[in-house]
């Protein structure tokens, strides 16, 4: 699934938006507009919620569940990587011992700069 009905109910958040993007490289890539989505094993934000990164604000405009097996290069590019293979390499490096399971579900959080 790559889109969501914004009116449907989402399950409760499992963490806070402040923890959505924390890796320095990722923060920099969000600010530069290179990274426009983050996948997490839990739901960290609601649609319409605002994330502050170093004084720059970004609004979450889509939240949906996706299996790792559904990911394609275009999804990895949302994450700031040139290909799915590069994204996969980085994720497995960040989480030693974690297998890449195509059936594993993650929460996708898509965001864009907040227009003032």
N, C-alpha and C positions, 0 to 999 in steps of 0.2 A: 504494500500500500504506500503510495507516495503523496497522497493528499488526505485531508481530513475534513469532515463536516464540522465547522467551527462551533456549531450549536450543540453537538453531542456532548454528553458528560464524560469527563476524563476521570480516572481514578485519582485518589488523593496523592499529593506530591510526597515523594520519599526523601527529599532533601530541599535545600533552599537555592534560589537563583544565584546567590553569591558563590556557590560551589560549582556552577555550571561550566565556566571556563576559568581555569586556574593556572595551567601550564604557561610559562612566560612566552614561549614561541606562539602558542595559540592566541594568547591575549594580543600580541603584536599583530598577528594575522587577521584577527577580527577587526582591530582598529584600522588596518590597511585595506579592509574590504576583501581580503583573500579568503577568509573563512566566514561562511554564512550559516553554518549549522554545526551542531554538536550532538553526538550520540552518546547516551549514558545508559547504564543498566537500570536506572530508575528515572522517575519523572521529577525534574528539578524546577520547572517553571510552568506557569499558566499562560495561555494565550493572552496577549496584551500586557503582560508583566514586563517591567523595564529592568535591564541589566546595566550596571555601571562598571566600566573598565577604565581605570586611570583617568576618570573625568569625562569619558566618552560614554554616551548612552545608546543602548540598542534595545529595540522592542521585539519581543517574541511574537511572531505572527503565525506560527504553526507548530503543533505538537502532535506527534503520532508514533505508533509502534511499528517497528520494521524488524524483520529477521536479518541476520548478517548475510544469509544466502540470497536475499533480495537486493543487496547492495550492488551497484554498478560503478563504473568509473565516474559518472556524473555525480554520484553521491560522495565519492571520495574527494572530488574537486570542491564540493560544498565545504568539506572539512579542511580544505587547504592543501590537498595532495594532488599530484599529477595523475595518479592512477590508483585503482583499488589495491593493487599489489603493494604500492608504497604505503598506503594507509594501513593495510593489514600488518606490514612489517613494523611500523611504528607502534601500533596498538599492542602487538605481542611483545615488543621491547619494553613498553611502559608497564605491562602486566606479565612479568615472568611466570611461566608455568601455566598461563591461561591458554586453553586450546581455542582455535578458531572454529566454532561450531556453527555451521550454516543455519541450524534451527534456533539458535539463541536469539531471543527477542531483545531489542534495545529500544529506548525512547529517543526519537529524533526531535530536536529543538531547533527550529529555523528562526533566524533573527535578521534584522536589518537596522541601520542607523535610525535613531529617533529623529524625526523631522520636527524642528521647532518652529 
